[in-house]
Amino acid sequence: MYPSRVASIGHVAVGIAAARATRPVGSILGRAVALSAFSLLPDVDVVGFAAGVPYRAPWGHRGATHSLAMAILVGVLCGVAVRIGARGSDASRRAWSAAAVVALVVASHGLLDAMTDGGRGVALLWPFTVHRYFLPWRPIPVAPIGIAFFSGPGMRVAAVELLEFAPFLLYALWPRRPAQRRSH
């Protein structure tokens, strides 16, 4: 078994809360799915385990893909894609907004992982250093990987994350008030 964790409830909670906080463009469900996917994106590095990439390597788990630089790069690429596809006078504003939101959501992944109670830290400042960091406050438990997540310890971790990220989930899922019509 690899020293990793499964996609956590916390990362998804951040993605759907960000979808709720953003300006309505498209459906809320579409934004929630997209931003949750961006929030989970840094864990693409787990494919390196199968390829023999060591955990501690710069491109190993919680390495370069978890860095703030990678979050900015992904945000910029998303902003460029939005700008290419956008029309209208506010196209540049929408592109900058998308870039900022995506960069923040991707960056949240590494920061949340640096708040876990296990692993070997996060390469937040890659490519400037490959040093792995933890934040001083580490309240998030590390979950078992794979099918082991559905064990007793995995369910305990899920319950703790549900509690810790309840404010994000409540914000994201709380019904909105209907828009009031202006009287002429």
C-alpha positions as a printed NumPy array, in Angstrom:
array([[  0.   ,   0.   ,   0.   ],
       [  1.295,   3.453,  -0.902],
       [  1.578,   6.21 ,   1.739],
       [ -1.168,   8.303,   0.216],
       [ -4.757,   9.244,   0.77 ],
       [ -7.857,   9.09 ,  -1.326],
       [ -9.592,  12.137,  -2.691],
       [-10.968,  13.72 ,   0.41 ],
       [-14.266,  15.217,   1.362],
       [-12.448,  18.453,   2.222],
       [-11.134,  18.999,  -1.295],
       [-14.58 ,  18.447,  -2.807],
       [-16.155,  20.729,  -0.172],
       [-13.789,  23.526,  -1.181],
       [-14.67 ,  23.04 ,  -4.852],
       [-18.42 ,  23.184,  -4.337],
       [-18.169,  26.119,  -1.926],
       [-16.118,  27.987,  -4.538],
       [-18.801,  27.213,  -7.114],
       [-21.413,  28.751,  -4.831],
       [-19.24 ,  31.83 ,  -4.218],
       [-18.529,  32.533,  -7.885],
       [-20.604,  34.641, -10.185],
       [-23.252,  32.554, -11.902],
       [-21.929,  31.453, -15.281],
       [-23.574,  28.267, -16.438],
       [-25.191,  25.906, -13.994],
       [-24.2  ,  25.698, -10.342],
       [-23.882,  21.927, -10.752],
       [-21.482,  22.343, -13.685],
       [-19.36 ,  24.841, -11.722],
       [-19.398,  22.57 ,  -8.651],
       [-18.227,  19.561, -10.651],
       [-15.546,  21.566, -12.496],
       [-14.185,  23.314,  -9.401],
       [-14.235,  20.08 ,  -7.383],
       [-12.236,  18.448, -10.175],
       [ -9.747,  21.34 , -10.091],
       [ -9.556,  20.974,  -6.314],
       [ -8.681,  17.275,  -6.725],
       [ -6.331,  17.807,  -9.698],
       [ -3.041,  17.873,  -7.732],
       [ -3.579,  14.216,  -6.774],
       [ -3.001,  13.267, -10.421],
       [  0.537,  12.643,  -9.17 ],
       [ -0.531,   9.296,  -7.645],
       [ -0.178,   7.744, -11.114],
       [  3.541,   8.12 , -10.488],
       [  3.383,   5.304,  -7.937],
       [  2.537,   2.832, -10.719],
       [  5.374,   4.263, -12.824],
       [  7.865,   3.857,  -9.971],
       [  8.202,   7.563,  -9.107],
       [  9.32 ,   7.72 ,  -5.468],
       [  7.084,   9.61 ,  -3.039],
       [  9.941,  11.999,  -2.153],
       [ 10.796,  12.814,  -5.79 ],
       [  9.942,  16.321,  -7.067],
       [  7.158,  14.783,  -9.207],
       [  6.215,  12.241,  -6.52 ],
       [  3.047,  12.434,  -4.452],
       [  2.527,  15.853,  -2.843],
       [  5.374,  17.22 ,  -4.934],
       [  5.266,  19.629,  -7.879],
       [  1.574,  19.129,  -8.643],
       [  0.73 ,  20.321,  -5.115],
       [  2.815,  23.517,  -5.368],
       [  1.572,  27.082,  -5.441],
       [  3.405,  27.575,  -8.756],
       [  1.421,  24.729, -10.326],
       [ -1.81 ,  26.239,  -8.973],
       [ -0.962,  29.551, -10.644],
       [ -0.062,  27.789, -13.905],
       [ -3.349,  25.843, -13.961],
       [ -5.26 ,  29.046, -13.151],
       [ -3.555,  30.96 , -15.957],
       [ -4.218,  28.159, -18.445],
       [ -7.869,  28.101, -17.424],
       [ -8.057,  31.888, -17.77 ],
       [ -6.569,  31.681, -21.261],
       [ -9.111,  29.011, -22.219],
       [-11.965,  31.157, -20.899],
       [-10.639,  34.21 , -22.76 ],
       [-10.389,  32.274, -26.018],
       [-13.968,  31.053, -25.673],
       [-15.466,  34.229, -24.228],
       [-17.285,  36.892, -26.168],
       [-18.498,  40.269, -25.141],
       [-17.193,  43.348, -23.435],
       [-16.507,  41.57 , -20.142],
       [-14.481,  38.674, -21.653],
       [-11.204,  39.821, -20.092],
       [-12.808,  40.25 , -16.68 ],
       [-14.328,  36.766, -16.866],
       [-10.968,  35.285, -17.886],
       [ -9.139,  36.956, -14.98 ],
       [-11.887,  35.88 , -12.59 ],
       [-11.742,  32.269, -13.782],
       [ -7.947,  32.264, -13.519],
       [ -8.054,  33.562,  -9.939],
       [-10.779,  31.182,  -8.757],
       [ -9.167,  28.122, -10.329],
       [ -5.712,  29.046,  -8.993],
       [ -7.125,  29.462,  -5.472],
       [ -9.041,  26.193,  -5.622],
       [ -6.005,  24.25 ,  -6.905],
       [ -3.759,  25.933,  -4.295],
       [ -6.2  ,  24.925,  -1.552],
       [ -5.325,  21.283,  -2.207],
       [ -1.663,  21.63 ,  -1.26 ],
       [ -2.498,  23.852,   1.7  ],
       [ -5.071,  21.376,   3.029],
       [ -2.638,  18.482,   2.549],
       [ -0.064,  20.477,   4.54 ],
       [ -2.624,  20.468,   7.373],
       [ -2.815,  16.662,   7.554],
       [ -1.363,  14.557,  10.343],
       [  0.617,  12.241,   8.077],
       [  2.658,  11.833,   4.946],
       [  5.942,  13.535,   4.181],
       [  4.832,  17.106,   3.687],
       [  3.973,  19.147,   0.614],
       [  6.345,  20.802,  -1.89 ],
       [  4.44 ,  24.094,  -1.723],
       [  7.363,  26.186,  -3.003],
       [  8.432,  23.981,  -5.916],
       [ 10.262,  24.809,  -8.285],
       [ 12.246,  27.058,  -5.941],
       [ 12.795,  24.249,  -3.454],
       [ 11.764,  20.607,  -3.208],
       [ 11.484,  20.895,   0.581],
       [  8.25 ,  19.378,   1.898],
       [  6.254,  21.534,   4.302],
       [  3.573,  21.002,   6.908],
       [  1.608,  23.843,   8.435],
       [  1.845,  24.279,  12.218],
       [ -1.839,  23.362,  12.66 ],
       [ -2.562,  19.828,  11.406],
       [ -6.138,  18.863,  12.288],
       [ -6.932,  16.782,   9.179],
       [ -6.373,  13.022,   9.509],
       [ -4.789,  11.095,   6.646],
       [ -7.184,   8.596,   5.071],
       [ -6.316,   5.046,   4.046],
       [ -5.886,   4.645,   0.287],
       [ -7.98 ,   2.615,  -2.09 ],
       [-10.468,   0.042,  -0.838],
       [ -9.033,   0.444,   2.679],
       [-10.854,   3.796,   2.786],
       [-14.07 ,   1.823,   3.334],
       [-12.7  ,   0.262,   6.519],
       [-13.445,   1.385,  10.08 ],
       [-10.453,   3.782,  10.154],
       [-11.423,   5.166,   6.733],
       [-14.972,   5.832,   7.868],
       [-13.621,   7.583,  10.987],
       [-11.553,   9.871,   8.762],
       [-14.613,  10.553,   6.574],
       [-16.66 ,  11.454,   9.667],
       [-13.94 ,  13.812,  10.93 ],
       [-13.677,  15.506,   7.515],
       [-17.459,  15.889,   7.292],
       [-17.367,  17.659,  10.637],
       [-14.328,  19.808,   9.819],
       [-15.65 ,  20.857,   6.417],
       [-19.299,  21.197,   7.453],
       [-19.15 ,  25.016,   7.157],
       [-18.039,  24.737,   3.503],
       [-20.686,  22.116,   2.761],
       [-23.453,  24.054,   4.497],
       [-22.518,  27.236,   2.649],
       [-22.421,  25.397,  -0.679],
       [-25.657,  23.499,  -0.218],
       [-27.785,  26.006,   1.691],
       [-30.753,  27.073,  -0.447],
       [-30.462,  30.522,  -1.961],
       [-33.172,  33.086,  -1.504],
       [-35.101,  33.73 ,  -4.671],
       [-34.064,  36.939,  -6.398],
       [-36.421,  39.778,  -5.613],
       [-37.899,  41.621,  -8.538],
       [-37.421,  45.356,  -8.715],
       [-40.538,  47.456,  -8.96 ],
       [-40.559,  50.063, -11.69 ]])
